């Protein structure tokens, strides 16, 4: 079966590098690209498909949900996951209402994100 294609948008070079490192280790997952802004993500995702998009909520030129608004109508089969250090129930609900499929706290729920990616990859086998 084909590998699970993952695209990551994170403006912090340290966090992005850390995510890339741990996600690459998941069997059956291929990282197809990464970016650090809304603009870079939209440019990539307009001409490339991914199965999962991991999007930082706060980016230098907008929000992760701006990417969802632009890309999801064209790539509705992808799973959109928003991550953030800013966590409160109202924000989480607003992000999910704007089209995100999942929301994870970068500070405390990265293991949950990795487990979800493992489940998605396993389901493709």
N, C-alpha and C positions, 0 to 999 in steps of 0.2 A: 504494500500500500504506500501511497505517497506520504511524505513527511508533512507534519503540521507546520505551516508557514506562518512565522511570527514577525511582526514589525513593531518596533519600539520607538516611542517619542518621549524623550526626557531631556530637559535642558541642563541638568547638572551632569557634567562630564563624569564625576565620580560615581553617581548613582547609575548613570547609563552604562558605564563600564562594568559595574558590579552586576547589573541585571543581565547584560550580555554574557558575562562569564558564567553565571549560574544557569541561565536558560539554555545555553549551548550544551550543557551537561545532561539535559533531559533527553533520553532516548526517543527518537522519532520526531524531534523538533528541529526545524531549520530556521535560522534567523535570516530573513530575506532582505532586511535593511533596518536602518535606524536613523533618527533625526533629532533635532533639538528645537524645533519650532513648528508652529501651525503651518507656515508656508512650506517648509521642507517636507512635512508629512503629506500635505495635499498634493504637492508636485509628485512625490513618489507614488502615492496610492492612486492617483488618477490614471497612471499607466502601468501599475504593477498590482497584482492581487496578493492578499495575505488572508490566511484563515482567521488569525487573531491579531488585533491591533491593541497594543498596550500604550495608553496615552496618559502622560502626566497632566494633571488638571491645570496647573498654572504654568504657562509658557511665556516667553518674552513678548510674543506678538499676539497673544490671545489665550484661549482656554482649550483644553482637550475636547470639550463638547463642541467647539467650533469645527473641529476636524470631523466629528461624527455627523454634524449637520450637513457638511459638504459632501462627505464620502459615502455615508450609509445608503442614501437613495440609489447610488450606482453599484454598491457592493453590499447588498443587504444580507448576504449569507455569512459574512464575516462576524466574528464575535468582538465586541468593543469593550475593553476593560479600562477603566479610569483609575489611576493611582494618585494619591495625594498625602501630604503631611497634615493638611487641614481636614480635620474630621469632626463633623457634627451631623446629627440625624437629618436636619433640614437640608444641608448641602448634599448629603448622600442621596436623599430623595430627589432633589432637583436634578442631580446628575443622571440618575436612573430615568427620571421623567424625560430628560432630553435625549434619550436613546442609548445610553450606556447599558450594556448587558450585566456588568459587574462593577463593583467599586471596592478597592482595597486601600487600607491605610498603609502607606509606605513604611511607617515606623514599626508597625506591629503585625502586619498581615502578609508579608512577602512569602512566608512559607505556605500560606493558604493559596496565594497566586500560583506558586510553583506546583502545588498539588493539583490545582485545577488544570494547568497546562499538561501535567502528566496524565490526567484523566482523559483530556482531549486527544492526546497523542496515542494513548492506549486504545481508545475507541476507534481509531483509524486502522488498527491492525486487522 
